[in-house]
Amino acid sequence: MASRRRTYSSGSDASDRFISINERPVDDISLEFFYKSHTITLLIVIISGLIYFAFTRDENVSIQSNIQAGLVAMVFFFLIISIMAFPNGPFTRPHPAVWRIVFGLSILYMLLLLFIIFQDYRTVRSMFEWLFPELTNFTIDMDKGEWGEKCDDLSLSRLWESIDFFCFAHFTGWAMKTLLVRHYGILWTISVMWEITEIAFSHLLPNFIECWWDAIILDVLLCNGFGIWFGMQVCHLMEMRYYNWESIKDIQTTTGKLKRAVLQFTPESWTAMRWLDPACTYMRFLAVSQLVVFWQLSELNTFFLKHIFQMPPSHPLVFIRIFLLGAMSAPTIRQFYSYVTDPRCKRVGTQCWVYGLCMCIESLICIKFGADIFQHTQIRYIILWILVQAAMSVMCVYVCVTYHRWQRRRQVKKDDSVDDETEVEEKVNSYIQSLPRKTVTLSTPEDEDSDDEGEDAASKVPRRRKNHHHLRRGNRSASILLYQVSMLLDGTSSWSLFLTCEL
């Protein structure tokens, strides 16, 4: 019987970078216990726990409690399967199991969205009211604020009164986005374009209405701007850091072991992202433009879902979704970056694929269940928004590419000038070495005085040394000048002269 041989396609070759972004292995394992398979032990533990809760839990409390317990058990066991079966993704810190759980949660969220899109609005609303009874009597009209009022009243006290928890949330959110994207041009474009998005959809979402100084000063400059700056400073520090991890078993002190345990929650290495370079292709150009547009769409889904299903901004379900999407965004952006910038990566990562699907399903849900809201859509604003989004994203990418090309040409010219000077210096040195040397002794008035005044000879030594250095520098300049003259006159040694001064 012939043995079966495993073959690989061009897309799944071992040299393909897809493996490193979708199933990255763990390097330099220090504690093998946390990275070995314990499937039998895990199976025994979860079966024991299942037996305990199944026969000791009171099932006569309520049907709602029983259904909630069953759903929690389903999610828990699905995450256990995620740890054992799903890929690591592009990250391995603090442990690959963490990112497998994130991928498992993204799969569950995608399945939930698929279930919701096949229901009617009343059913979906009843689901949320059943999980969170406080939503029963809440309507979106209760979430009324002073949006876009008294815009002419601009003062320091008014600005200070406008600073609240959401300003801190904006700052933190943009700092985290900066750690993921790591590019000033792309981040500032997204920040400015989001304010344009709020203006375009302010007739549909009342909380998008805000004063000009709120949008420009508080949002763009203070919250977003400081968040981007702070995040880029952290990125620069991480890039300059030297990563040499020592095993916790080799550390002798308790303080050192605790410090090493805390550092396990920091990145293993740091990659400086180069989204755009002078030699980038049109495909990368379009891919980065798509990133800017899709980012706006993902942010827009957050506000439409909250408004359509009538939830307050501080509701736990809103924050759960934001934190989940934030955790999903980290491996998603890393996989998308590798797919866009590395020609050896032939496929997009699984986490990026799932995130893209979730974003599209959310948009479909907003369109389906928000039909009453979109009936009041002013088409000219939406068309103008789409055109501005496309134009701004393309213009941003073009400006960044142009800047990188100018910077590259400037660096090349600087390197060429240094190389030319080095080449001339080498030619001068070789030319000087090939010439016959003639020794000429020069005397100065100080030397004659030193013969008569022996007691002042020691005080004149520094001055003679200074003159000696000036003469040598003058000889070097004269030699370079003579070399250039000889090159112009195509002369030989008869046109040149080399003087070596011995004092």
C-alpha positions, 0 to 999 in steps of 0.5 A: 500500500502506497504511503500518503504524502501530504501536499501543500498549495501555494496559498498554504506553503510553509513559507507563507506569512499567513501562518505567522499571523494566524497560528503564531507559535510561542517562542522561548517557553519558560514555564512548560506547564502553562503551554502543555496540553491538559485535555484529559484533566480539563475534561474531568474538571468540567464534567465534575463541575457539570455534575455538581451544578446540574444536580444541586441547582434549584430549577424551580426558581423561574424559567428565566433563570433556567434559560440564563443558566443554560446560555451561560453553560453553552457559552462557557463550553464553547470557549473551552472548545475555542481554547483547544481548537481555535488558532492563536492569531498573531499574538501570544502574550499574555497567553495564546489561550486569551486570544483563542477566547477572543476569537471564540467570542467573536464567533459567538457574536457573529452567530448572535448577529446572524440570529438577530437579522432573521427576527422582527424588531419586536422579538429582538427588543423583547430579547433585550428586555428579557436579559435586561429588565431595566430596558422595558420602560426606557425609550430613546427620547429619554436620552435628551441632552443639551446638544448644539445649544448656546454655541455662541457662549464660548468660555473657559468655564463652558469648556470645563463644564463640557469635560465629562467621563466621555472625554476621558473615554475619547482620550483612552479610545484614541490612545488604544487606536493609536497603539493598533494603527501607529500612523499619524496620517491615517489616525488624523484622517480618521479623527477629522472624517469622523467629525464630518460623519457626525455632521452628515448623520446629525439629522438622523441621530440627535446626539451627533448635533454639537457646537463647532468648538465642541467638535474642533476643540474638545474632540479633534484637538484635545481628546483625539489629538492628545490621545493620538500623541500619547499613543505615538509616544508609547509606540516610540518607546516600545520601538526603542526598547530592547526585547530580551526575555529571561526565563522566570526560573532563572531569576533569583529574587522574588521582586524580579520574579514578580516583575517578570510575571507582570511583564508577561502582560506586555508585548513580546516584541514590537513591530514598527508599522509602515503602512505606506512607503515610497514604493507602495503599489496601487493595491496597498493604496486602495487597501489603506483607503478602505481601512479608513472608510470601514473604520467610519462604518464600524464606529457608525454602527455603534451609534445606530444600534444603540439608537435603533434598539433604544439603549442609554449610552451608559448601558452595560450592553453598549460597553460590552460590545465596545470592549469586545470589538476593541479586543477583536480589533487588535488581531484584526488590524495586525492581520490586515496589515500583514495582508496589505504590506507583505506580498508573501501573505496570500490570505487574510487572517481568520480574525480579520475575516470574522470581524469584517463579516460582523461589521457587514451584518451590523450594517444590515441590521441597522438598515433592516430595523432602522427603516423608520429612521432612514425614511427621514434620510436626506439623500444629498447629505449621504451622497455628499458624505460618501464622496467626501469619505472617498476623496478624503481617504484617497487624498490622505493616502496620497499625501502620506505616500508623497511625504514618504517619497520626499523623505526617501529622496532627501535621505538618499541625497544625504547618503550620496553626499556622504558617500561622495565625500568619503570617496574623495577622501579615500582618493586623496589619501591614496594619491598622497601615499603615491607621491614622493615626500619632501621634508621641509623644516620650518622655523618660527620666531618662537623657536629662535627665542627659545634658543636664547631664553631656555627658561621660557621654553616650557611656556612656549611648547603649547603655542608651538603645538597649536601652530603645528596643528594649524600647519597640518590642517593647512597641509591637508587642505592644500593637498586636497586642492593640489589633488583637484588641480592635478585632476583638472590638468591631467597632470603627473607628479610634476604638478603636485607637491607634498610638504611634511612639516616637522617641527 
